[in-house]
Amino acid sequence: MKEIQVQPGSGAKKSYVVAGAILSCSYGTQPTCLKRPFSHGVYVKNKAQMNIGDYVPGVNIESFGNCSSPLNPAVQTSEMVDIYGVKKAPCVPALTMPWLNGKSDVKIEGLPALTQDCTLQCLYCGHIQIENDGQELD
């Protein structure tokens, strides 16, 4: 019988995301926190664990400050310009689909768990990513 050597995985570790995680948008001017008004009943380090369904604007995801996406109608008609001449308008996230790449083998209230490598797409082509999983934040 041959002995088999097991090697550790080479992929990046996926940390679970909790309420209070820091998010950024490629067209936003500031980060925002991921919110959860009510817990799913699962906790990591005493913080509510999130799932891919936690993407609702105004409930889970607040404004990213100002938006500079040329596809945003509010930006197109805005008179606000930054010091570099880039048009901006107040950010109102336009999100219609859940987070991508959730951990499908770990369900939180029936939906895949949210991990730090998950991403979200705004209708105005903003790429939203998780900068900090929130586990060590106060």
N, C-alpha and C positions, 0 to 999 in steps of 0.2 A: 504494500500500500504506500502510495506517495504522500509525502507531507506537503500540505498547501500553505503557502505564505499569504497571509492576509495583510494588505497594505491599507493604510488610512486613506479615506477619500481625499481627492484633490480639489473638489469644488468648494466654493465659498460657503461658510456657515450662514444659515438663515436664522436670524434672531426674530422672535415674535414681537409684534408691534402692540403697544398698549396706548390707552388714552393719554394724551399729552405729548405724543410723538411730534417731532418737528418736520414739517413738510415745506417743500419749495416748488415753485413753478418757473419754468424757463422764461416766461414772459412777465412774471410778477416782480415787484420791486422789494418785497420783504417776505420772510417766511411766516408760516402760521402754524398753529397747533391742531392736531387731530383731536376731535372731541367725541365724547360718548355720553349723552344725557342720562342713559340708564345702562347699567352693566348687562352683559350677556350672561353673567353668572360665573364666568371663568376669569381667574386672576393670575397675573405673573408679577411677583414682587409686590403684592397688595395693590396692583393697578389693573383696571379692567382691560382684558385682552380684546383685540379688535378682529373683525372678519372682513372679507372682501366687500360685504354689503355696506360697510361704513364709509360711504362716499357722498352722502347727500349734502348739497350746498346749503349753507345756513344752519345745518344740524350738526354734521360732522366736520365740514370744511368751511372755514370762514374765508374772507378776502385775503388775497396776497398783496395788499396795498394797491398799487396801480398796475394796469395791464398795458403792455406795449405791442400786443399782437396786431399786425396790420389786417388780420381777418376779423377782428372784433369791430362790429358796427359802431360801438361807442367810441372806440379809438379813431376810427375813420372820420367821425364828425366832431371830434374833440378839438378844442383850442389850446389844451394844455400841452406844453412842450417842455422837455427837460433841457439841461444845459448843453446837451449834445445835439439838440434839434429833433429828438425822437418824440413822436406824439404819444400821449398816454391818456388813459381814462381810468376812473375807479374800477378796480377788479370786482367782478361778480362772476364767480366760477360757474361755467356752463358744463355740468357733468351729467351724463346720461347712462353711463355703463359702470359696473363695478370695477374694483381694482383688478389688474391683471397679475397672473403668476402666483396666486395664493397657494398655500400648502394644502393640497386637496386631500391628503391622508389624515389631516387633523381638522376636525369640524368644530366650529364654535356656533352654536344654535343652528346647525344644519348647513352652514356655509364654510368654505375653506378659510383657514386662519390667515391673517394678514402677516406677512413677513417683510423684513427691511428691504428686500429686493423687488417688492411689488411696485408697479407704476400705474398711473392713471392719466388719461388723456382728456383735455378740455376740448370743447367743440371749436374753440378758436386756436387749436393746435398747440396749446401750452402743454408741456410735458411735466407732469407732477411726480415727484419722487420723495422718498422718505429719507431725510437727512440724519435723523436720530430716532431710534426705536422707542424712546421715552422711558425705558426701564430704569435708568439711573437718574432721571430728571426729577426735580421736586415739584 
